[in-house]
């Protein structure tokens, strides 16, 4: 082998190790602090070279049989515990990327149902990502092209890149899960999914499907008399249809029992000092002390001194793999802490006005994942997975980190205002309206423009639907 070929192989191996390290860190960053101790315990169980508090027992019997490592009696490797997260086959996963599950109410509820969809490993990854991007109502408000770009930046999804068509196909499968209406991209799609989930014996299933497709424009505009006339419904039957219609939900995730939702454990603590400084603290300090098992190191040194044969070489490879994995895991935990703090501090710094004004939604600034990725010099996909299911305790309550991300609209003065701040103003306007004469989308747009926010009627309609607020006609009907 020439020297240039040797150098090329060394470079490839270094790149492979770097990519593996990045993947492992990204997956460890995903784990909320509330699940980190469990993840550490699982890793200790898998790798006897990783020692936690009480030293792990080293096998005392013959370590080699027919050239292969064999546990002694009573120390057979356990079958891996079931995990809702997709994992590679054991032979690849053991020394490969770490896979940790991160249960949390709606997320866990949907992940538990994924096996019923018969997904490929690639589709499973996409499905997990989509579930992680659902909002608190169980709706998917991020556009598919943006999600495709984020997913395609994942090292194992780059060849080929994830297409919008792929995401669409997986999304349609997710929309078959319980509760009905989950993973919808709009209020119309949410209602249609609920109608399609009705039993075939339901007397108005076909009517509702037709209503939420070809005649949805009439429903959203509140033209109820035209709907009644078009469907040839008498007064009594029309009242029955209206009663059934009120059973449809704008918030499919609300169907989950509150008893099934675990209590949120914050990952960070934010303190607002008297001088206005914002201090962020990571709440988990790794109470489990880890180190590489000294006996394993000594055993490796002893085997290194022996004359190398096939059996001894197999043992040495095994010991080195276990020790390197243990050292890498400890290093990743330290790096996880530093990275989480960097990301949280950048988010807090960007939303400083929000916290100094007592968590006023109208003080939120536009912030996208790319902004934080550039600030901490990491991939956008890693930031997306890191902030997912992470919470921060503030003086005015606990917030998910995703709460602080939103796109913006320019004001008349040329400044950018967060769409969450606009949604807050929209909610306030609707809360103050006359129930007998609610504001139309055009009227709300006009009122917001009077406040200096350049916004169109269709944007108001989109934000209203994302908030699960019915149209003006429907709000009047509800009253």
N, C-alpha and C positions, 0 to 999 in steps of 0.2 A: 504494500500500500504506500502510495506517495505521500509526501509531507502535506501537500495541499488537500488531499482526500482526508487525511487524519485531522487537519484543522477544521475542515468542513463538518466532519462528524462531531467534533467537540463543540462547535458552535450550535449545531442542531440539538445536541444533548442539553446545552445550557438553556436554549430557548424552550425546550420541552419542560425543563425543571421550572423555569420562570412562569410558563403558562400554567403548569400544574399548581404552583404556589398561588397564583392569582385566582384560579378557580376555587381552591380550597379556602382562601381568605374570603372570597365573595360569599361562599355558602355558609361559612361560619359567621359572617357579618349579618346574615339573614336571621339568625337565631335571636329571639328576644331574650333579655336577661332572665326572665322568669323560667325559661327552658334551658338555660346554659348549664346549670348544674347537672341536669339529666344528661345533656350531651357529653359533658366531661365524664360522667360515670360510665356511659356507654362506651366511650373511647378507652377508658381504663380496662373495662371488661374485655374489649377486643384485643388489646395489646398488653401483654404481660411485661413488656419492657418499660411501660409507663407506670410510675408509682405514685399513689395518692395517700397521704397521711400514713396509714399502716402499710409497711412494705408488703408487696405482693409476693406470694410464695413462688419460689422457682422450682420447676420440676426436678425431683431428686433421682428419678429412675433413669433408665437408658434414654438418651435424647435422640439417638439415631437407630432406625431400623431400616435395613435395605437402602441406606443412603438418603432417607427422608426423615424430616422431623416428626416425632410422634409424641403427643402428650402422654403423661403417665396416667395410671388408673385413677379415676375420680376427678380428672382434670380435662375431660373431653370438652372440646370447644362447644359452647352452647349454640343452638340455632339462633340466628339473628332475630331480635324482636321485631314484630310487625311494625311497619312505619307507613304512614299515609303518604309520605313523600316517595316518589319513584327513586329506586336505587338500581345501579347496575348489577349484573351477576356478581356473586360473592368473590369469584376469582379476580375480577377486575376492580371491584370496589374496595377490597381490603387495603390495598396499597395505593388506591387512587383517591379521587376527591371525596371529601367527607360529605355525607348526606344527613341532614338533621331535619326532623319534623318540627313545625312551629304552630301548634294548635291555637286557635282563637276564634270562638263563636262561629260566625258565618263562614269564615275561611275553613275551619275544621269540618263544619257541617257539609260543605260542598266537596272537600277533598275526600271525605269518607265515601262519597258516592262515585268517585271517578272510576273505580274498577268496573262498574257496570257499563261503562261506555266503550270498553275494548279499544283503548288507545295504544298507539305505538309509543315507544320511548320519546320520540321527537314531539308527538302530539301531546304527550303527558306534560312535558316541559312547558309547552305553549299554554296548555290548560291551567297549570299551576300559576303561570304568570298572569293570565287573564283574571283568575279568581283573586289574586293578590291586588289587582287594580280595580276591583269593584268598589263602589263607594258604600257608605253606611246603609244605603237603601237597597243594595244589591244590584245596582245599575252600572253599566259600563259607559262612562261619559268621555273617555279618552278616544280620539279618532284612531281607527285601525292602522292607517299609514304610520302614525307616530309610534304605535306599539310595535309595528313591524320593524322599524328602524332600531328601536331599543333591543328587541329580541335578536336581531341580526348582529348586534355587537357582542353577543355571547360567543366565546371561543368555540363551543361545541355546536353552535347553530349558524355558523358563518358559511358553511359549505354544504349545500347552497344556502344563501340568505333566506330568512323567513319572508314569505310573500303575504300580501294582504289576503289573497285567496286562501292560503293555508290557515290564517287566523280566522277567517270567515267560516271555514269548514269546521274548525274546532269549536268556535263560538256556537254554532248551530247545535253541536252535540251538548255543550254545556247548558244550553237553554232547555234541554229536556230534563234537567235535574229539578229536584224539589228545593224550595217552594216554587210553584208556577210563577212565571214572570221574571225569574232570576236571569241576570246577565243581559237584560234588554238594553238597547242603546237609546231608546226614546220612550216617552210615555205611551205612544201608540203601539210600539212593539211590545211593551210590557203588558198592556191590556190584551193584545192579540194572543200572546203566549198563554195568558190565563184562560182565555176563551178556548184555545185549542186543547188545553189540558182538561176541560170539562168532559165528563163521561158522555159517550155517544147517546145515552138515554136522556140526556138533559134536553128539555123541550125547546130551549132557546139557544142551543149551542151554535147552530148554523146561522141564526140571526145575529148573534154577537160577533161571529167571525166576519160576516159580511159587513156589519156595522163598523168594526175596527179596521177594515181594509178599504173597501170602495166608498163607504159613507162616513169615514172618520172626520172628513172636513165639515160635515154637517154637525156631528157631535161636538167637535172642538169649538165650533162657532155658536153652539147652543141653539141650533135650529131644530128644536125638539118637535115642534108641530109638523115640520116637513118630514121628519123621520117617522112619526106616527102615521102620517098620511101615506108615505111611500110603502110602508110595511103593512098597511091595511089593518091596523090594530084598533079595536074598540076601546072605549074608556077604561073598562075594567082590566082588560088584558094589558093595555098600555101601562097602567099603574103597576101591574105585576112585573112587567119588563123593567120599569124604573126601579122597583125594589130590588130586583136581581142585579141591576146595573150598579147599585150602590155597594154590592158585595165585592166588586173588583177593587183592587188596591193599587195605589200609586207607589206603594212602598212594600215590595214583595218580601224583603228581609224582616219586616215587622211581624210576619207570621211565625218566626222562630220564637219559641218560648223564652222569656227573659231568664228562666231558670237554667236554660242550657248555655247561656253566655257566661263565660268565666269572668271573674273580677279582673279588671285591668290592673296590671302592675307596671308602674312607670319605670322606664329605663334610665331616665335622666332627671335631675333636680335643677331647677332654675331659681336662683336667688337674685332679687333686685336690691342692691345695696343702697344705703341712704344717699350716696353721691351719684347715683344713676348707673353705676357699673352693673353689668349683667354677668353673673357667675354661673357656669354650667358644670355640674358634677355627674359623673357616671355612678349610678347607684349600686352596681354590682362590683364587688372587689375580690372575686374568686376565693371564697373561704376554703376551697379545696386546694391544698398545696400539692403541686406536682413536681416530679423530678424523674430523671431516667434511673431505672433500677441499677444500682451499683453492681449487684451480683451478675446482671446480664453483661455489663461492660467487662467485668473480670473474666467471665466465661468466654467472651469474644477474644480477649487477650490471650487466654490459655490456648484456645483453638488455633489462634494465629501462629503460635510458637510450635505447633505440632507439624509433622510432615503432612503435606497436603495430598489427600487422595480424594476420590469422587465423593465419598460420604462426608468427609470433613469439609470439603468445599461447599456442599449443600447446607451444612449447619452454619458455616460462616456467612453465607449469603442470607440465610434466614435471620440470624442474629443482627446483621447489619441493617437489614430492612426494618426490623422491629425497632431498633435503637434510633435509626434515622427518622422513622415515623413519629416516635415519641418526642424527639428533639424538635421536629417540625411542628407538632401540635402545640407544644409549649410556646414556641416562638409565635405561632399564629394567634394564640390567646393574647399575648402582649400586644401584638400588632392590631388585633381587633379592638382592644381598649383605646389605643391611641387614635385609630381611624374613626371610631364611633364619636369620640370627643371632638375631633376636628370637624366632622360633618355637623354635629349638633351645634357647635359654637358658630359655624358659618351661617346656619339657618337662623339662629337667635340674633346674630349680628345683623343680618339682612332685615329681620322683622323687629328691630329694636323699638321702633315707634309703637308697634302693637303692644308690647309688654309694658312700656313706660306709660301708656295711656289706659292701663287697666284692662288689657286684652280687648280693646275696641276693634271689632271686625272691620270697621271703616278705615282703620289705620294700616291694614295689611297692604304690603307692597307686592307687585307682581314678582313671582319667583318660579323659575322652571328648573328641572333637574340639571340641565346643561350648565346653569349658573354655578351650582354647587360643585358639579364635576370639574369645571375649570378651576374653581378656587382651591380644591383639594387635590387636583391633578389625578383624577380617577375616571374610569369609564362611566358613562351615563347609566348603563345597565346595572353596574354595581351600586351606584347611588340609589337607583330605583328599588333594588332588592333590599338595600340596607335600611331605608326609611320605612319600608313596609312593616307594619305591625310593631313599630317602636313608638313609645309614648314618653312625654315629658311632663313632669309635675311642675306647675307654675303657681305663683301666688293666687291665681284666680281659677285654678282647676287643672285637670289633666287633659292634654291635647295629644292626638296622634301627630307625628311629625309630618305626615302627608297633608295635614290641615294647612300648613304654611306655604304650600305650593299652589300657584294659580297663574294663569296667563292674565294679560292686562289689556286695557283699552286706553287710548290717549284722551286726555281732557282738552278742553278748549285752550288751556294755558300751555299745552304741549307736554304736560306731565303724564306719566303712566299710572293708572289706578287698577288695582287687582280686581279681577272679575268676582272674587269673593266679597270684596267691599261693595261692589255694585249689587250683588245678590242680596247683601244685607240691607241696603237701601231699598231694594225692590220689596223685600219682605216687610219693611217698616211702612212703606207706602200702602201695601195691600192691607196691613193690619189696621191702618188708620182710615181706610175707605168706608164709604157708606154701604152697608150690606145690601141695601135695596137698589143701589146704583153703583156696583163695583167698577173699578177702572178697567178699561180695555188695554190691550198691549200698546196701542198707539198712544193712549193717554199717559201710560206709565213712561213710555219713551220720551214724551214731551216734558213730563215733570223732571225726569232725569237730565234732559238737555238743559232745562232751566238751572240745574245745579252744576252745569259746566261739563257734563259727561256726554260726549258725542256718541250716541247709541241709536241703532235702528230698531224698528218694531220687531223684525224677525229675530234679532238678538235678544230682545226682551222675552219673546215667546220661548226661545230656546232655554234661557236661564230659568224662566218660570216652570217649564216642564222638568228641568233638571232638579228643581226644588220640590217637585211633586205637587205644585199648586195648580188646580184646575183653571180653565178659562173663566172669563168674567161671567159668561152666560151660565156655566156650570156652578160657579160660586153663588150666583143668585138663586139657582135652582136648589142648591143645598140649604140655603137659608129658608 
